[in-house]
Amino acid sequence: MYGLEAISAHNGWAMAAIGPLIVMTGLTILSIIISQLHKLVAIFDKKTPAAQVPIKCKGIIVPKVLPNDISETAEIYQQLIDTIEQPFGLKDLYQAAEDNDFPHPVLTATRFREAGILRPEGEGLFVWNR
């Protein structure tokens, strides 16, 4: 017996349908597991190291819109810079600015760099040059 008769006699059509169904079911289950993996990682990653605790500065008055003059903006940021250890990484400056509700910290830091107020110190570190 050969051909279609052999396939029909030995349940070939059912096996041909079940094979891709099993593969697709396995891939679907795998994709669901991978998509929910971040929740499992979050359980083990709950502790925040002491170095990453947000710095909330009291007494800093931050306007809703920063002035266009870079020196006036630098005076506002001076209070924040005093709380950061020198030299510092831009990530530290961004984080401190976001924690204290400063508007547009990335754009402002870029303007500080262009104006020479933030001076590169090497290896991704900067010094406040005021």
Backbone atoms as SQL, in Angstrom:
CREATE TABLE atoms (id INTEGER PRIMARY KEY, chain TEXT, resi INTEGER, resn TEXT, atom TEXT, x REAL, y REAL, z REAL);
INSERT INTO atoms VALUES
  (1, 'A', 1, 'MET', 'N', 0.848, -1.155, 0.000),
  (2, 'A', 1, 'MET', 'CA', 0.000, 0.000, 0.000),
  (3, 'A', 1, 'MET', 'C', 0.917, 1.248, 0.000),
  (4, 'A', 2, 'TYR', 'N', 0.604, 2.154, -0.922),
  (5, 'A', 2, 'TYR', 'CA', 1.387, 3.371, -1.092),
  (6, 'A', 2, 'TYR', 'C', 0.473, 4.576, -1.267),
  (7, 'A', 3, 'GLY', 'N', 1.051, 5.778, -1.078),
  (8, 'A', 3, 'GLY', 'CA', 0.345, 7.006, -1.392),
  (9, 'A', 3, 'GLY', 'C', -0.688, 7.392, -0.358),
  (10, 'A', 4, 'LEU', 'N', -1.808, 7.917, -0.859),
  (11, 'A', 4, 'LEU', 'CA', -2.858, 8.423, 0.007),
  (12, 'A', 4, 'LEU', 'C', -3.537, 7.319, 0.804),
  (13, 'A', 5, 'GLU', 'N', -3.599, 6.123, 0.245),
  (14, 'A', 5, 'GLU', 'CA', -4.212, 5.005, 0.961),
  (15, 'A', 5, 'GLU', 'C', -3.422, 4.660, 2.221),
  (16, 'A', 6, 'ALA', 'N', -2.106, 4.678, 2.135),
  (17, 'A', 6, 'ALA', 'CA', -1.260, 4.374, 3.284),
  (18, 'A', 6, 'ALA', 'C', -1.388, 5.463, 4.359),
  (19, 'A', 7, 'ILE', 'N', -1.491, 6.698, 3.902),
  (20, 'A', 7, 'ILE', 'CA', -1.643, 7.803, 4.853),
  (21, 'A', 7, 'ILE', 'C', -2.951, 7.655, 5.606),
  (22, 'A', 8, 'SER', 'N', -4.015, 7.351, 4.883),
  (23, 'A', 8, 'SER', 'CA', -5.331, 7.198, 5.515),
  (24, 'A', 8, 'SER', 'C', -5.370, 5.985, 6.433),
  (25, 'A', 9, 'ALA', 'N', -4.743, 4.902, 6.049),
  (26, 'A', 9, 'ALA', 'CA', -4.792, 3.665, 6.823),
  (27, 'A', 9, 'ALA', 'C', -4.035, 3.783, 8.148),
  (28, 'A', 10, 'HIS', 'N', -3.011, 4.574, 8.214),
  (29, 'A', 10, 'HIS', 'CA', -2.181, 4.684, 9.407),
  (30, 'A', 10, 'HIS', 'C', -2.343, 6.027, 10.129),
  (31, 'A', 11, 'ASN', 'N', -3.505, 6.655, 10.042),
  (32, 'A', 11, 'ASN', 'CA', -3.831, 7.918, 10.710),
  (33, 'A', 11, 'ASN', 'C', -2.865, 9.056, 10.352),
  (34, 'A', 12, 'GLY', 'N', -2.387, 9.104, 9.154),
  (35, 'A', 12, 'GLY', 'CA', -1.440, 10.124, 8.711),
  (36, 'A', 12, 'GLY', 'C', -2.035, 11.514, 8.691),
  (37, 'A', 13, 'TRP', 'N', -3.332, 11.603, 8.344),
  (38, 'A', 13, 'TRP', 'CA', -3.958, 12.929, 8.281),
  (39, 'A', 13, 'TRP', 'C', -4.083, 13.527, 9.688),
  (40, 'A', 14, 'ALA', 'N', -4.421, 12.709, 10.641),
  (41, 'A', 14, 'ALA', 'CA', -4.523, 13.203, 12.016),
  (42, 'A', 14, 'ALA', 'C', -3.150, 13.625, 12.536),
  (43, 'A', 15, 'MET', 'N', -2.123, 12.838, 12.241),
  (44, 'A', 15, 'MET', 'CA', -0.767, 13.198, 12.673),
  (45, 'A', 15, 'MET', 'C', -0.284, 14.468, 11.985),
  (46, 'A', 16, 'ALA', 'N', -0.638, 14.639, 10.726),
  (47, 'A', 16, 'ALA', 'CA', -0.232, 15.838, 9.992),
  (48, 'A', 16, 'ALA', 'C', -0.903, 17.085, 10.577),
  (49, 'A', 17, 'ALA', 'N', -2.105, 16.955, 11.107),
  (50, 'A', 17, 'ALA', 'CA', -2.798, 18.097, 11.701),
  (51, 'A', 17, 'ALA', 'C', -2.335, 18.336, 13.138),
  (52, 'A', 18, 'ILE', 'N', -2.097, 17.263, 13.877),
  (53, 'A', 18, 'ILE', 'CA', -1.708, 17.391, 15.282),
  (54, 'A', 18, 'ILE', 'C', -0.281, 17.933, 15.431),
  (55, 'A', 19, 'GLY', 'N', 0.616, 17.597, 14.558),
  (56, 'A', 19, 'GLY', 'CA', 2.020, 18.041, 14.638),
  (57, 'A', 19, 'GLY', 'C', 2.149, 19.550, 14.694),
  (58, 'A', 20, 'PRO', 'N', 1.640, 20.287, 13.697),
  (59, 'A', 20, 'PRO', 'CA', 1.735, 21.747, 13.757),
  (60, 'A', 20, 'PRO', 'C', 0.942, 22.334, 14.929),
  (61, 'A', 21, 'LEU', 'N', -0.161, 21.694, 15.313),
  (62, 'A', 21, 'LEU', 'CA', -0.941, 22.171, 16.436),
  (63, 'A', 21, 'LEU', 'C', -0.124, 22.099, 17.733),
  (64, 'A', 22, 'ILE', 'N', 0.610, 21.018, 17.924),
  (65, 'A', 22, 'ILE', 'CA', 1.466, 20.877, 19.101),
  (66, 'A', 22, 'ILE', 'C', 2.573, 21.932, 19.088),
  (67, 'A', 23, 'VAL', 'N', 3.186, 22.143, 17.929),
  (68, 'A', 23, 'VAL', 'CA', 4.260, 23.131, 17.825),
  (69, 'A', 23, 'VAL', 'C', 3.729, 24.534, 18.117),
  (70, 'A', 24, 'MET', 'N', 2.596, 24.898, 17.549),
  (71, 'A', 24, 'MET', 'CA', 2.027, 26.230, 17.765),
  (72, 'A', 24, 'MET', 'C', 1.599, 26.421, 19.217),
  (73, 'A', 25, 'THR', 'N', 1.061, 25.380, 19.844),
  (74, 'A', 25, 'THR', 'CA', 0.681, 25.467, 21.251),
  (75, 'A', 25, 'THR', 'C', 1.917, 25.688, 22.122),
  (76, 'A', 26, 'GLY', 'N', 2.975, 24.962, 21.848),
  (77, 'A', 26, 'GLY', 'CA', 4.221, 25.126, 22.600),
  (78, 'A', 26, 'GLY', 'C', 4.810, 26.523, 22.432),
  (79, 'A', 27, 'LEU', 'N', 4.813, 27.047, 21.217),
  (80, 'A', 27, 'LEU', 'CA', 5.339, 28.394, 20.982),
  (81, 'A', 27, 'LEU', 'C', 4.476, 29.462, 21.651),
  (82, 'A', 28, 'THR', 'N', 3.166, 29.248, 21.672),
  (83, 'A', 28, 'THR', 'CA', 2.276, 30.196, 22.337),
  (84, 'A', 28, 'THR', 'C', 2.530, 30.211, 23.835),
  (85, 'A', 29, 'ILE', 'N', 2.652, 29.043, 24.434),
  (86, 'A', 29, 'ILE', 'CA', 2.936, 28.956, 25.873),
  (87, 'A', 29, 'ILE', 'C', 4.287, 29.592, 26.187),
  (88, 'A', 30, 'LEU', 'N', 5.281, 29.340, 25.349),
  (89, 'A', 30, 'LEU', 'CA', 6.603, 29.927, 25.547),
  (90, 'A', 30, 'LEU', 'C', 6.558, 31.456, 25.451),
  (91, 'A', 31, 'SER', 'N', 5.810, 31.991, 24.503),
  (92, 'A', 31, 'SER', 'CA', 5.732, 33.450, 24.369),
  (93, 'A', 31, 'SER', 'C', 5.004, 34.079, 25.561),
  (94, 'A', 32, 'ILE', 'N', 4.002, 33.398, 26.103),
  (95, 'A', 32, 'ILE', 'CA', 3.311, 33.910, 27.295),
  (96, 'A', 32, 'ILE', 'C', 4.258, 33.920, 28.484),
  (97, 'A', 33, 'ILE', 'N', 5.034, 32.869, 28.638),
  (98, 'A', 33, 'ILE', 'CA', 5.997, 32.804, 29.739),
  (99, 'A', 33, 'ILE', 'C', 7.027, 33.921, 29.615),
  (100, 'A', 34, 'ILE', 'N', 7.551, 34.130, 28.418),
  (101, 'A', 34, 'ILE', 'CA', 8.560, 35.174, 28.216),
  (102, 'A', 34, 'ILE', 'C', 7.964, 36.556, 28.454),
  (103, 'A', 35, 'SER', 'N', 6.716, 36.770, 28.028),
  (104, 'A', 35, 'SER', 'CA', 6.108, 38.091, 28.210),
  (105, 'A', 35, 'SER', 'C', 5.829, 38.406, 29.677),
  (106, 'A', 36, 'GLN', 'N', 5.691, 37.405, 30.518),
  (107, 'A', 36, 'GLN', 'CA', 5.416, 37.619, 31.937),
  (108, 'A', 36, 'GLN', 'C', 6.660, 37.459, 32.807),
  (109, 'A', 37, 'LEU', 'N', 7.787, 37.238, 32.193),
  (110, 'A', 37, 'LEU', 'CA', 9.030, 37.014, 32.923),
  (111, 'A', 37, 'LEU', 'C', 9.463, 38.237, 33.727),
  (112, 'A', 38, 'HIS', 'N', 9.136, 39.444, 33.262),
  (113, 'A', 38, 'HIS', 'CA', 9.531, 40.651, 33.992),
  (114, 'A', 38, 'HIS', 'C', 8.880, 40.710, 35.376),
  (115, 'A', 39, 'LYS', 'N', 7.713, 40.127, 35.533),
  (116, 'A', 39, 'LYS', 'CA', 7.066, 40.109, 36.844),
  (117, 'A', 39, 'LYS', 'C', 7.832, 39.208, 37.814),
  (118, 'A', 40, 'LEU', 'N', 8.341, 38.108, 37.314),
  (119, 'A', 40, 'LEU', 'CA', 9.128, 37.203, 38.142),
  (120, 'A', 40, 'LEU', 'C', 10.449, 37.867, 38.544),
  (121, 'A', 41, 'VAL', 'N', 11.067, 38.569, 37.615),
  (122, 'A', 41, 'VAL', 'CA', 12.315, 39.258, 37.919),
  (123, 'A', 41, 'VAL', 'C', 12.075, 40.375, 38.933),
  (124, 'A', 42, 'ALA', 'N', 10.942, 41.053, 38.836),
  (125, 'A', 42, 'ALA', 'CA', 10.634, 42.150, 39.760),
  (126, 'A', 42, 'ALA', 'C', 10.509, 41.661, 41.203),
  (127, 'A', 43, 'ILE', 'N', 10.077, 40.429, 41.391),
  (128, 'A', 43, 'ILE', 'CA', 9.975, 39.872, 42.742),
  (129, 'A', 43, 'ILE', 'C', 11.348, 39.803, 43.395),
  (130, 'A', 44, 'PHE', 'N', 12.353, 39.383, 42.635),
  (131, 'A', 44, 'PHE', 'CA', 13.700, 39.245, 43.177),
  (132, 'A', 44, 'PHE', 'C', 14.455, 40.566, 43.201),
  (133, 'A', 45, 'ASP', 'N', 13.982, 41.567, 42.480),
  (134, 'A', 45, 'ASP', 'CA', 14.699, 42.832, 42.333),
  (135, 'A', 45, 'ASP', 'C', 14.015, 43.964, 43.081),
  (136, 'A', 46, 'LYS', 'N', 13.316, 43.680, 44.172),
  (137, 'A', 46, 'LYS', 'CA', 12.560, 44.695, 44.898),
  (138, 'A', 46, 'LYS', 'C', 13.434, 45.637, 45.705),
  (139, 'A', 47, 'LYS', 'N', 14.561, 45.180, 46.197),
  (140, 'A', 47, 'LYS', 'CA', 15.399, 46.006, 47.056),
  (141, 'A', 47, 'LYS', 'C', 16.104, 47.074, 46.230),
  (142, 'A', 48, 'THR', 'N', 16.063, 48.322, 46.717),
  (143, 'A', 48, 'THR', 'CA', 16.777, 49.422, 46.089),
  (144, 'A', 48, 'THR', 'C', 18.042, 49.683, 46.890),
  (145, 'A', 49, 'PRO', 'N', 19.207, 49.609, 46.247),
  (146, 'A', 49, 'PRO', 'CA', 20.443, 49.888, 46.979),
  (147, 'A', 49, 'PRO', 'C', 20.429, 51.317, 47.518),
  (148, 'A', 50, 'ALA', 'N', 21.171, 51.538, 48.591),
  (149, 'A', 50, 'ALA', 'CA', 21.188, 52.848, 49.241),
  (150, 'A', 50, 'ALA', 'C', 21.694, 53.931, 48.300),
  (151, 'A', 51, 'ALA', 'N', 22.570, 53.572, 47.353),
  (152, 'A', 51, 'ALA', 'CA', 23.110, 54.567, 46.425),
  (153, 'A', 51, 'ALA', 'C', 22.056, 55.044, 45.433),
  (154, 'A', 52, 'GLN', 'N', 20.971, 54.295, 45.251),
  (155, 'A', 52, 'GLN', 'CA', 19.969, 54.671, 44.278),
  (156, 'A', 52, 'GLN', 'C', 18.715, 55.251, 44.907),
  (157, 'A', 53, 'VAL', 'N', 18.775, 55.596, 46.169),
  (158, 'A', 53, 'VAL', 'CA', 17.631, 56.217, 46.824),
  (159, 'A', 53, 'VAL', 'C', 17.487, 57.628, 46.267),
  (160, 'A', 54, 'PRO', 'N', 16.281, 58.024, 45.851),
  (161, 'A', 54, 'PRO', 'CA', 16.122, 59.348, 45.258),
  (162, 'A', 54, 'PRO', 'C', 16.528, 60.466, 46.211),
  (163, 'A', 55, 'ILE', 'N', 17.193, 61.460, 45.659),
  (164, 'A', 55, 'ILE', 'CA', 17.602, 62.622, 46.443),
  (165, 'A', 55, 'ILE', 'C', 16.501, 63.664, 46.304),
  (166, 'A', 56, 'LYS', 'N', 15.781, 63.911, 47.364),
  (167, 'A', 56, 'LYS', 'CA', 14.722, 64.914, 47.362),
  (168, 'A', 56, 'LYS', 'C', 15.237, 66.112, 48.141),
  (169, 'A', 57, 'CYS', 'N', 15.488, 67.198, 47.448),
  (170, 'A', 57, 'CYS', 'CA', 16.050, 68.386, 48.075),
  (171, 'A', 57, 'CYS', 'C', 14.922, 69.284, 48.551),
  (172, 'A', 58, 'LYS', 'N', 14.994, 69.673, 49.806),
  (173, 'A', 58, 'LYS', 'CA', 13.981, 70.567, 50.362),
  (174, 'A', 58, 'LYS', 'C', 14.421, 72.007, 50.165),
  (175, 'A', 59, 'GLY', 'N', 13.460, 72.857, 49.929),
  (176, 'A', 59, 'GLY', 'CA', 13.741, 74.282, 49.811),
  (177, 'A', 59, 'GLY', 'C', 14.083, 74.736, 48.408),
  (178, 'A', 60, 'ILE', 'N', 14.160, 73.838, 47.439),
  (179, 'A', 60, 'ILE', 'CA', 14.445, 74.252, 46.071),
  (180, 'A', 60, 'ILE', 'C', 13.131, 74.651, 45.418),
  (181, 'A', 61, 'ILE', 'N', 13.070, 75.881, 44.954),
  (182, 'A', 61, 'ILE', 'CA', 11.880, 76.359, 44.253),
  (183, 'A', 61, 'ILE', 'C', 12.154, 76.230, 42.765),
  (184, 'A', 62, 'VAL', 'N', 11.388, 75.376, 42.122),
  (185, 'A', 62, 'VAL', 'CA', 11.585, 75.101, 40.705),
  (186, 'A', 62, 'VAL', 'C', 10.419, 75.691, 39.922),
  (187, 'A', 63, 'PRO', 'N', 10.705, 76.591, 38.976),
  (188, 'A', 63, 'PRO', 'CA', 9.618, 77.117, 38.168),
  (189, 'A', 63, 'PRO', 'C', 9.087, 76.051, 37.209),
  (190, 'A', 64, 'LYS', 'N', 7.846, 76.217, 36.780),
  (191, 'A', 64, 'LYS', 'CA', 7.244, 75.260, 35.841),
  (192, 'A', 64, 'LYS', 'C', 7.948, 75.301, 34.494),
  (193, 'A', 65, 'VAL', 'N', 8.399, 76.498, 34.104),
  (194, 'A', 65, 'VAL', 'CA', 9.120, 76.671, 32.843),
  (195, 'A', 65, 'VAL', 'C', 10.450, 77.339, 33.179),
  (196, 'A', 66, 'LEU', 'N', 11.535, 76.736, 32.715),
  (197, 'A', 66, 'LEU', 'CA', 12.859, 77.295, 32.977),
  (198, 'A', 66, 'LEU', 'C', 13.094, 78.510, 32.081),
  (199, 'A', 67, 'PRO', 'N', 13.862, 79.501, 32.547),
  (200, 'A', 67, 'PRO', 'CA', 14.126, 80.687, 31.719),
  (201, 'A', 67, 'PRO', 'C', 14.973, 80.333, 30.495),
  (202, 'A', 68, 'ASN', 'N', 14.877, 81.162, 29.474),
  (203, 'A', 68, 'ASN', 'CA', 15.661, 80.931, 28.257),
  (204, 'A', 68, 'ASN', 'C', 17.135, 81.247, 28.459),
  (205, 'A', 69, 'ASP', 'N', 17.442, 82.149, 29.378),
  (206, 'A', 69, 'ASP', 'CA', 18.826, 82.508, 29.661),
  (207, 'A', 69, 'ASP', 'C', 19.497, 81.363, 30.416),
  (208, 'A', 70, 'ILE', 'N', 20.593, 80.852, 29.869),
  (209, 'A', 70, 'ILE', 'CA', 21.248, 79.675, 30.446),
  (210, 'A', 70, 'ILE', 'C', 21.855, 79.998, 31.807),
  (211, 'A', 71, 'SER', 'N', 22.291, 81.232, 32.035),
  (212, 'A', 71, 'SER', 'CA', 22.882, 81.569, 33.331),
  (213, 'A', 71, 'SER', 'C', 21.811, 81.601, 34.428),
  (214, 'A', 72, 'GLU', 'N', 20.598, 82.043, 34.096),
  (215, 'A', 72, 'GLU', 'CA', 19.512, 82.020, 35.076),
  (216, 'A', 72, 'GLU', 'C', 19.107, 80.576, 35.392),
  (217, 'A', 73, 'THR', 'N', 19.089, 79.749, 34.368),
  (218, 'A', 73, 'THR', 'CA', 18.784, 78.334, 34.573),
  (219, 'A', 73, 'THR', 'C', 19.868, 77.684, 35.425),
  (220, 'A', 74, 'ALA', 'N', 21.123, 78.073, 35.192),
  (221, 'A', 74, 'ALA', 'CA', 22.237, 77.523, 35.975),
  (222, 'A', 74, 'ALA', 'C', 22.109, 77.905, 37.444),
  (223, 'A', 75, 'GLU', 'N', 21.617, 79.095, 37.723),
  (224, 'A', 75, 'GLU', 'CA', 21.420, 79.504, 39.121),
  (225, 'A', 75, 'GLU', 'C', 20.361, 78.638, 39.803),
  (226, 'A', 76, 'ILE', 'N', 19.334, 78.279, 39.059),
  (227, 'A', 76, 'ILE', 'CA', 18.295, 77.402, 39.615),
  (228, 'A', 76, 'ILE', 'C', 18.869, 76.013, 39.861),
  (229, 'A', 77, 'TYR', 'N', 19.669, 75.526, 38.908),
  (230, 'A', 77, 'TYR', 'CA', 20.256, 74.183, 39.030),
  (231, 'A', 77, 'TYR', 'C', 21.377, 74.134, 40.065),
  (232, 'A', 78, 'GLN', 'N', 21.959, 75.287, 40.414),
  (233, 'A', 78, 'GLN', 'CA', 23.074, 75.315, 41.363),
  (234, 'A', 78, 'GLN', 'C', 22.695, 74.660, 42.686),
  (235, 'A', 79, 'GLN', 'N', 21.468, 74.892, 43.147),
  (236, 'A', 79, 'GLN', 'CA', 21.005, 74.293, 44.399),
  (237, 'A', 79, 'GLN', 'C', 20.996, 72.771, 44.310),
  (238, 'A', 80, 'LEU', 'N', 20.630, 72.263, 43.141),
  (239, 'A', 80, 'LEU', 'CA', 20.595, 70.812, 42.940),
  (240, 'A', 80, 'LEU', 'C', 22.001, 70.241, 42.829),
  (241, 'A', 81, 'ILE', 'N', 22.872, 70.945, 42.119),
  (242, 'A', 81, 'ILE', 'CA', 24.245, 70.478, 41.918),
  (243, 'A', 81, 'ILE', 'C', 24.987, 70.393, 43.248),
  (244, 'A', 82, 'ASP', 'N', 24.666, 71.276, 44.185),
  (245, 'A', 82, 'ASP', 'CA', 25.328, 71.263, 45.490),
  (246, 'A', 82, 'ASP', 'C', 25.049, 69.975, 46.260),
  (247, 'A', 83, 'THR', 'N', 23.973, 69.271, 45.928),
  (248, 'A', 83, 'THR', 'CA', 23.638, 68.029, 46.626),
  (249, 'A', 83, 'THR', 'C', 24.287, 66.805, 45.996),
  (250, 'A', 84, 'ILE', 'N', 24.879, 66.966, 44.818),
  (251, 'A', 84, 'ILE', 'CA', 25.483, 65.840, 44.098),
  (252, 'A', 84, 'ILE', 'C', 26.995, 65.877, 44.304),
  (253, 'A', 85, 'GLU', 'N', 27.572, 64.713, 44.525),
  (254, 'A', 85, 'GLU', 'CA', 29.019, 64.613, 44.721),
  (255, 'A', 85, 'GLU', 'C', 29.743, 64.887, 43.407),
  (256, 'A', 86, 'GLN', 'N', 30.793, 65.699, 43.450),
  (257, 'A', 86, 'GLN', 'CA', 31.558, 66.064, 42.261),
  (258, 'A', 86, 'GLN', 'C', 32.712, 65.096, 42.090),
  (259, 'A', 87, 'PRO', 'N', 33.138, 64.711, 40.946),
  (260, 'A', 87, 'PRO', 'CA', 32.461, 64.765, 39.658),
  (261, 'A', 87, 'PRO', 'C', 31.295, 63.773, 39.637),
  (262, 'A', 88, 'PHE', 'N', 30.351, 64.014, 38.766),
  (263, 'A', 88, 'PHE', 'CA', 29.147, 63.200, 38.711),
  (264, 'A', 88, 'PHE', 'C', 28.857, 62.793, 37.274),
  (265, 'A', 89, 'GLY', 'N', 28.084, 61.731, 37.142),
  (266, 'A', 89, 'GLY', 'CA', 27.651, 61.289, 35.829),
  (267, 'A', 89, 'GLY', 'C', 26.354, 61.990, 35.449),
  (268, 'A', 90, 'LEU', 'N', 26.114, 62.084, 34.166),
  (269, 'A', 90, 'LEU', 'CA', 24.878, 62.723, 33.711),
  (270, 'A', 90, 'LEU', 'C', 23.654, 61.981, 34.216),
  (271, 'A', 91, 'LYS', 'N', 23.786, 60.667, 34.377),
  (272, 'A', 91, 'LYS', 'CA', 22.663, 59.884, 34.896),
  (273, 'A', 91, 'LYS', 'C', 22.279, 60.350, 36.301),
  (274, 'A', 92, 'ASP', 'N', 23.289, 60.664, 37.127),
  (275, 'A', 92, 'ASP', 'CA', 23.015, 61.169, 38.479),
  (276, 'A', 92, 'ASP', 'C', 22.296, 62.516, 38.422),
  (277, 'A', 93, 'LEU', 'N', 22.738, 63.384, 37.514),
  (278, 'A', 93, 'LEU', 'CA', 22.105, 64.699, 37.366),
  (279, 'A', 93, 'LEU', 'C', 20.669, 64.550, 36.886),
  (280, 'A', 94, 'TYR', 'N', 20.453, 63.685, 35.892),
  (281, 'A', 94, 'TYR', 'CA', 19.091, 63.468, 35.374),
  (282, 'A', 94, 'TYR', 'C', 18.181, 62.938, 36.474),
  (283, 'A', 95, 'GLN', 'N', 18.691, 61.965, 37.231),
  (284, 'A', 95, 'GLN', 'CA', 17.877, 61.347, 38.282),
  (285, 'A', 95, 'GLN', 'C', 17.518, 62.356, 39.370),
  (286, 'A', 96, 'ALA', 'N', 18.499, 63.144, 39.797),
  (287, 'A', 96, 'ALA', 'CA', 18.232, 64.152, 40.832),
  (288, 'A', 96, 'ALA', 'C', 17.256, 65.206, 40.322),
  (289, 'A', 97, 'ALA', 'N', 17.382, 65.586, 39.056),
  (290, 'A', 97, 'ALA', 'CA', 16.475, 66.578, 38.481),
  (291, 'A', 97, 'ALA', 'C', 15.053, 66.025, 38.378),
  (292, 'A', 98, 'GLU', 'N', 14.917, 64.785, 37.976),
  (293, 'A', 98, 'GLU', 'CA', 13.581, 64.179, 37.888),
  (294, 'A', 98, 'GLU', 'C', 12.972, 63.992, 39.271),
  (295, 'A', 99, 'ASP', 'N', 13.785, 63.605, 40.243),
  (296, 'A', 99, 'ASP', 'CA', 13.278, 63.407, 41.600),
  (297, 'A', 99, 'ASP', 'C', 12.775, 64.705, 42.211),
  (298, 'A', 100, 'ASN', 'N', 13.341, 65.826, 41.784),
  (299, 'A', 100, 'ASN', 'CA', 12.956, 67.130, 42.332),
  (300, 'A', 100, 'ASN', 'C', 12.061, 67.921, 41.379),
  (301, 'A', 101, 'ASP', 'N', 11.497, 67.242, 40.392),
  (302, 'A', 101, 'ASP', 'CA', 10.514, 67.819, 39.458),
  (303, 'A', 101, 'ASP', 'C', 11.055, 68.989, 38.649),
  (304, 'A', 102, 'PHE', 'N', 12.318, 68.924, 38.234),
  (305, 'A', 102, 'PHE', 'CA', 12.867, 69.920, 37.333),
  (306, 'A', 102, 'PHE', 'C', 12.363, 69.611, 35.926),
  (307, 'A', 103, 'PRO', 'N', 11.908, 70.615, 35.171),
  (308, 'A', 103, 'PRO', 'CA', 11.422, 70.338, 33.821),
  (309, 'A', 103, 'PRO', 'C', 12.569, 70.112, 32.832),
  (310, 'A', 104, 'HIS', 'N', 12.408, 69.172, 31.951),
  (311, 'A', 104, 'HIS', 'CA', 13.324, 68.875, 30.843),
  (312, 'A', 104, 'HIS', 'C', 14.784, 68.744, 31.253),
  (313, 'A', 105, 'PRO', 'N', 15.129, 67.808, 32.123),
  (314, 'A', 105, 'PRO', 'CA', 16.527, 67.725, 32.579),
  (315, 'A', 105, 'PRO', 'C', 17.514, 67.355, 31.477),
  (316, 'A', 106, 'VAL', 'N', 17.096, 66.548, 30.513),
  (317, 'A', 106, 'VAL', 'CA', 18.018, 66.131, 29.461),
  (318, 'A', 106, 'VAL', 'C', 18.361, 67.312, 28.561),
  (319, 'A', 107, 'LEU', 'N', 17.345, 68.069, 28.159),
  (320, 'A', 107, 'LEU', 'CA', 17.593, 69.230, 27.305),
  (321, 'A', 107, 'LEU', 'C', 18.422, 70.285, 28.031),
  (322, 'A', 108, 'THR', 'N', 18.136, 70.487, 29.298),
  (323, 'A', 108, 'THR', 'CA', 18.868, 71.484, 30.071),
  (324, 'A', 108, 'THR', 'C', 20.330, 71.076, 30.230),
  (325, 'A', 109, 'ALA', 'N', 20.585, 69.808, 30.512),
  (326, 'A', 109, 'ALA', 'CA', 21.971, 69.342, 30.649),
  (327, 'A', 109, 'ALA', 'C', 22.719, 69.492, 29.332),
  (328, 'A', 110, 'THR', 'N', 22.037, 69.268, 28.222),
  (329, 'A', 110, 'THR', 'CA', 22.666, 69.453, 26.917),
  (330, 'A', 110, 'THR', 'C', 23.034, 70.920, 26.709),
  (331, 'A', 111, 'ARG', 'N', 22.140, 71.817, 27.088),
  (332, 'A', 111, 'ARG', 'CA', 22.437, 73.253, 26.977),
  (333, 'A', 111, 'ARG', 'C', 23.598, 73.636, 27.901),
  (334, 'A', 112, 'PHE', 'N', 23.662, 73.054, 29.089),
  (335, 'A', 112, 'PHE', 'CA', 24.782, 73.329, 29.999),
  (336, 'A', 112, 'PHE', 'C', 26.103, 72.870, 29.389),
  (337, 'A', 113, 'ARG', 'N', 26.087, 71.724, 28.746),
  (338, 'A', 113, 'ARG', 'CA', 27.316, 71.215, 28.123),
  (339, 'A', 113, 'ARG', 'C', 27.750, 72.121, 26.983),
  (340, 'A', 114, 'GLU', 'N', 26.785, 72.561, 26.166),
  (341, 'A', 114, 'GLU', 'CA', 27.118, 73.436, 25.037),
  (342, 'A', 114, 'GLU', 'C', 27.636, 74.792, 25.512),
  (343, 'A', 115, 'ALA', 'N', 27.123, 75.277, 26.644),
  (344, 'A', 115, 'ALA', 'CA', 27.553, 76.570, 27.180),
  (345, 'A', 115, 'ALA', 'C', 28.847, 76.467, 27.983),
  (346, 'A', 116, 'GLY', 'N', 29.329, 75.265, 28.232),
  (347, 'A', 116, 'GLY', 'CA', 30.562, 75.080, 28.993),
  (348, 'A', 116, 'GLY', 'C', 30.357, 75.094, 30.493),
  (349, 'A', 117, 'ILE', 'N', 29.112, 75.065, 30.938),
  (350, 'A', 117, 'ILE', 'CA', 28.834, 75.050, 32.375),
  (351, 'A', 117, 'ILE', 'C', 29.100, 73.659, 32.944),
  (352, 'A', 118, 'LEU', 'N', 28.792, 72.631, 32.175),
  (353, 'A', 118, 'LEU', 'CA', 29.158, 71.258, 32.545),
  (354, 'A', 118, 'LEU', 'C', 30.416, 70.919, 31.760),
  (355, 'A', 119, 'ARG', 'N', 31.497, 70.684, 32.472),
  (356, 'A', 119, 'ARG', 'CA', 32.781, 70.394, 31.844),
  (357, 'A', 119, 'ARG', 'C', 33.082, 68.901, 31.974),
  (358, 'A', 120, 'PRO', 'N', 33.425, 68.217, 30.849),
  (359, 'A', 120, 'PRO', 'CA', 33.751, 66.792, 30.940),
  (360, 'A', 120, 'PRO', 'C', 35.019, 66.566, 31.759),
  (361, 'A', 121, 'GLU', 'N', 34.964, 65.553, 32.604),
  (362, 'A', 121, 'GLU', 'CA', 36.083, 65.224, 33.484),
  (363, 'A', 121, 'GLU', 'C', 36.730, 63.912, 33.059),
  (364, 'A', 122, 'GLY', 'N', 36.130, 63.225, 32.108),
  (365, 'A', 122, 'GLY', 'CA', 36.672, 61.956, 31.625),
  (366, 'A', 122, 'GLY', 'C', 35.843, 60.785, 32.100),
  (367, 'A', 123, 'GLU', 'N', 35.783, 59.762, 31.267),
  (368, 'A', 123, 'GLU', 'CA', 35.071, 58.520, 31.558),
  (369, 'A', 123, 'GLU', 'C', 33.615, 58.744, 31.945),
  (370, 'A', 124, 'GLY', 'N', 32.922, 59.650, 31.249),
  (371, 'A', 124, 'GLY', 'CA', 31.508, 59.868, 31.485),
  (372, 'A', 124, 'GLY', 'C', 31.177, 60.706, 32.699),
  (373, 'A', 125, 'LEU', 'N', 32.173, 61.324, 33.307),
  (374, 'A', 125, 'LEU', 'CA', 31.945, 62.164, 34.483),
  (375, 'A', 125, 'LEU', 'C', 32.046, 63.639, 34.106),
  (376, 'A', 126, 'PHE', 'N', 31.311, 64.462, 34.846),
  (377, 'A', 126, 'PHE', 'CA', 31.275, 65.894, 34.573),
  (378, 'A', 126, 'PHE', 'C', 31.467, 66.672, 35.863),
  (379, 'A', 127, 'VAL', 'N', 31.929, 67.924, 35.709),
  (380, 'A', 127, 'VAL', 'CA', 32.119, 68.834, 36.828),
  (381, 'A', 127, 'VAL', 'C', 31.342, 70.104, 36.516),
  (382, 'A', 128, 'TRP', 'N', 30.688, 70.638, 37.533),
  (383, 'A', 128, 'TRP', 'CA', 29.936, 71.887, 37.419),
  (384, 'A', 128, 'TRP', 'C', 30.945, 73.029, 37.373),
  (385, 'A', 129, 'ASN', 'N', 30.966, 73.781, 36.302),
  (386, 'A', 129, 'ASN', 'CA', 31.983, 74.814, 36.057),
  (387, 'A', 129, 'ASN', 'C', 31.363, 76.196, 36.204),
  (388, 'A', 130, 'ARG', 'N', 31.013, 76.591, 37.429),
  (389, 'A', 130, 'ARG', 'CA', 30.389, 77.910, 37.667),
  (390, 'A', 130, 'ARG', 'C', 31.211, 78.696, 38.636);
